[in-house]
């Protein structure tokens, strides 16, 4: 069942005005996640971004505006643009799950952070895991692979942090975790979506194989606070 997808055109903004309202910093027409939750912000008024960026840069060294190019304050470098593909799926995935998948809790936190820091730390903060549910596969008492939820709106939940420890690559763990997480989101009567770098061809092929389709491109603008 399809629903109105307008929120996905500005997913960070709608997440911060909806499900993650309590995790937001509100600068008016510009909103950011609190810095210990995520490094993302978004806006609906181009003219308002410069002031908000100036203020937010006092709280965190590096962060991202997601969506249209922001207007920068003076004495800042030009933001670095990354282009992601936004992908979506509207039906459950029929892929066999042969591993034990568990929902991670606070007792797994240190192992979760260790795996994130080893493989893909840039977008993950100390409380990012509190934005949704995280699932993992353990092998030899080690967290071998994870998948989690991040941006959330009334109708949509983003799948994020699809990460496998290098010692456990090519064992199909990512497929099983994506299947499990996708179907768990459907069980909450919400629609799964995700973002992936447009140059990350391997994951893109995997997501397509599981049934995700490309909805649109989305720009991520990395902003770095100037050092004195």
C-alpha positions as CSV (number, residue, x, y, z in Angstrom):
1,X,0.0,0.0,0.0
2,X,1.5,3.3,-1.1
3,X,1.3,6.4,1.0
4,X,2.0,10.1,0.3
5,X,5.8,10.4,-0.1
6,X,6.2,14.1,0.3
7,X,8.0,13.7,3.6
8,X,10.8,11.8,1.8
9,X,11.7,14.9,-0.2
10,X,13.0,16.5,3.0
11,X,13.4,13.5,5.3
12,X,15.5,15.1,8.0
13,X,13.2,18.0,8.4
14,X,10.1,15.8,8.7
15,X,11.8,13.5,11.1
16,X,12.7,16.4,13.3
17,X,9.2,17.9,13.2
18,X,7.6,14.5,13.8
19,X,8.9,11.4,15.5
20,X,12.2,12.9,16.6
21,X,10.9,16.3,17.7
22,X,12.4,15.9,21.2
23,X,15.8,15.2,19.6
24,X,15.9,18.4,17.6
25,X,17.5,21.8,17.9
26,X,15.1,24.3,16.4
27,X,16.6,27.4,14.7
28,X,13.2,28.4,13.1
29,X,13.2,27.3,9.5
30,X,16.3,25.3,10.1
31,X,16.5,22.2,12.4
32,X,19.3,20.0,13.5
33,X,19.5,16.8,15.5
34,X,21.0,17.3,18.9
35,X,24.7,16.8,18.4
36,X,24.9,13.5,20.3
37,X,22.1,12.0,18.2
38,X,23.1,12.7,14.6
39,X,25.1,15.2,12.6
40,X,22.2,16.1,10.3
41,X,20.1,19.2,9.7
42,X,17.6,20.4,7.1
43,X,15.7,23.5,6.2
44,X,12.7,24.9,4.5
45,X,13.8,28.5,4.0
46,X,17.0,29.0,2.1
47,X,17.6,32.5,3.5
48,X,17.6,31.2,7.1
49,X,20.5,28.7,6.8
50,X,23.5,31.1,7.3
51,X,22.5,32.2,10.8
52,X,21.6,28.6,11.9
53,X,24.9,27.2,10.5
54,X,26.8,29.9,12.4
55,X,25.1,28.9,15.7
56,X,25.3,25.2,15.2
57,X,29.0,25.3,14.4
58,X,29.6,26.4,17.9
59,X,28.2,23.0,19.1
60,X,29.9,20.6,16.7
61,X,32.9,20.7,14.4
62,X,31.5,18.8,11.4
63,X,27.9,18.3,10.3
64,X,25.6,17.9,7.3
65,X,22.7,19.8,5.7
66,X,20.6,17.3,3.8
67,X,18.7,18.6,0.8
68,X,19.2,21.7,-1.2
69,X,22.5,23.6,-1.1
70,X,22.6,25.9,2.0
71,X,23.4,29.5,2.1
72,X,26.7,29.7,4.1
73,X,27.7,32.4,6.6
74,X,30.8,34.5,5.9
75,X,34.2,33.1,6.8
76,X,33.2,29.5,6.2
77,X,34.6,27.2,3.5
78,X,32.3,26.0,0.8
79,X,30.5,22.9,1.9
80,X,31.5,19.5,0.4
81,X,28.7,17.9,-1.6
82,X,27.9,14.2,-1.4
83,X,25.2,12.7,-3.5
84,X,23.1,9.8,-2.1
85,X,20.4,7.6,-3.6
86,X,17.2,7.4,-1.7
87,X,15.7,3.9,-2.1
88,X,12.3,2.6,-1.0
89,X,10.5,-0.7,-0.8
90,X,6.7,-1.3,-0.6
91,X,6.5,-5.1,0.1
92,X,8.1,-7.5,2.5
93,X,11.3,-9.3,1.5
94,X,11.2,-13.0,1.0
95,X,14.8,-14.0,1.8
96,X,15.7,-16.9,4.1
97,X,17.0,-16.0,7.5
98,X,19.2,-18.7,8.9
99,X,21.1,-16.8,11.6
100,X,20.0,-15.8,15.0
101,X,19.1,-12.1,14.9
102,X,18.6,-10.2,18.1
103,X,17.5,-6.7,19.0
104,X,20.4,-4.9,20.5
105,X,20.0,-3.2,23.9
106,X,22.1,-1.2,26.3
107,X,24.2,-4.3,27.3
108,X,25.4,-4.5,23.7
109,X,26.2,-0.7,23.4
110,X,30.0,-1.0,23.7
111,X,30.2,-3.7,21.0
112,X,27.9,-1.7,18.8
113,X,30.1,1.4,19.1
114,X,33.3,-0.6,18.5
115,X,31.9,-2.0,15.3
116,X,30.7,1.4,14.1
117,X,34.1,3.0,14.8
118,X,35.9,0.2,13.1
119,X,33.9,0.3,9.8
120,X,31.8,3.5,9.3
121,X,32.0,6.1,12.1
122,X,31.3,9.4,10.3
123,X,27.5,9.5,10.6
124,X,27.1,7.8,14.0
125,X,27.1,9.7,17.3
126,X,26.9,8.5,20.9
127,X,23.0,8.3,21.0
128,X,22.3,7.5,17.3
129,X,21.2,4.1,18.4
130,X,18.4,5.7,20.5
131,X,16.7,7.0,17.4
132,X,15.3,3.5,16.5
133,X,15.8,-0.2,16.9
134,X,19.1,-2.0,16.1
135,X,19.6,-5.6,15.3
136,X,22.7,-7.8,15.3
137,X,24.2,-11.2,14.5
138,X,26.8,-12.5,16.9
139,X,29.5,-15.0,16.0
140,X,32.2,-16.3,18.5
141,X,30.8,-13.9,21.1
142,X,31.6,-11.0,18.7
143,X,29.1,-8.6,17.1
144,X,29.6,-9.6,13.5
145,X,27.0,-7.5,11.7
146,X,24.3,-4.9,12.4
147,X,21.4,-3.0,10.9
148,X,19.4,-0.2,12.5
149,X,16.8,2.4,12.2
150,X,17.5,6.2,12.0
151,X,15.2,8.8,10.5
152,X,11.6,8.3,11.3
153,X,8.4,10.1,10.3
154,X,4.7,9.3,10.6
155,X,4.8,6.9,7.7
156,X,8.4,6.0,7.1
157,X,11.5,4.6,8.8
158,X,15.0,4.8,7.4
159,X,17.2,1.7,7.5
160,X,20.7,2.7,8.4
161,X,24.1,1.4,9.7
162,X,24.2,-1.7,7.5
163,X,27.6,-2.8,8.7
164,X,29.5,-6.1,8.7
165,X,32.8,-6.7,10.6
166,X,35.6,-7.3,8.0
167,X,36.2,-10.7,9.5
168,X,32.6,-11.8,8.5
169,X,32.2,-10.3,5.0
170,X,30.5,-12.4,2.2
171,X,28.5,-14.6,4.5
172,X,25.1,-13.1,3.7
173,X,24.6,-11.4,7.0
174,X,23.7,-8.1,5.5
175,X,21.0,-9.6,3.4
176,X,19.5,-11.3,6.4
177,X,19.6,-8.3,8.6
178,X,18.1,-6.0,5.9
179,X,15.4,-8.6,5.4
180,X,14.7,-8.8,9.1
181,X,14.7,-5.0,9.6
182,X,12.6,-4.3,6.6
183,X,9.9,-6.7,7.6
184,X,10.0,-5.5,11.2
185,X,9.3,-2.0,9.9
186,X,6.3,-3.3,7.8
187,X,5.0,-4.9,11.0
188,X,4.9,-1.5,12.5
189,X,2.7,-0.4,9.5
190,X,5.4,1.9,8.2
191,X,7.4,2.0,5.0
192,X,11.2,1.3,4.9
193,X,13.6,3.5,3.0
194,X,17.3,4.1,3.0
195,X,20.1,6.2,1.7
196,X,23.3,5.1,0.0
197,X,26.2,6.9,-1.7
198,X,25.6,6.9,-5.4
199,X,29.1,5.6,-6.0
200,X,28.7,2.6,-3.6
201,X,27.8,0.2,-6.3
202,X,27.9,-3.0,-4.3
203,X,25.3,-2.1,-1.7
204,X,23.1,-0.5,-4.4
205,X,23.1,-3.8,-6.2
206,X,22.3,-5.6,-3.0
207,X,19.4,-3.3,-2.1
208,X,18.0,-3.7,-5.7
209,X,18.2,-7.4,-5.5
210,X,16.2,-7.4,-2.3
211,X,13.5,-5.3,-3.9
212,X,14.4,-1.7,-3.1
213,X,14.0,0.9,-6.0
214,X,15.6,4.2,-6.4
215,X,13.2,7.0,-5.6
216,X,15.5,10.1,-6.0
217,X,18.9,11.5,-5.5
218,X,19.5,13.5,-2.3
219,X,22.4,15.9,-1.6
220,X,24.4,15.9,1.7
221,X,26.4,19.0,2.3
222,X,29.3,18.6,4.8
223,X,30.0,21.7,6.8
224,X,33.1,22.0,8.9
225,X,33.7,24.6,11.5
226,X,36.8,26.7,10.9
227,X,39.5,26.2,13.4
228,X,41.0,29.3,15.0
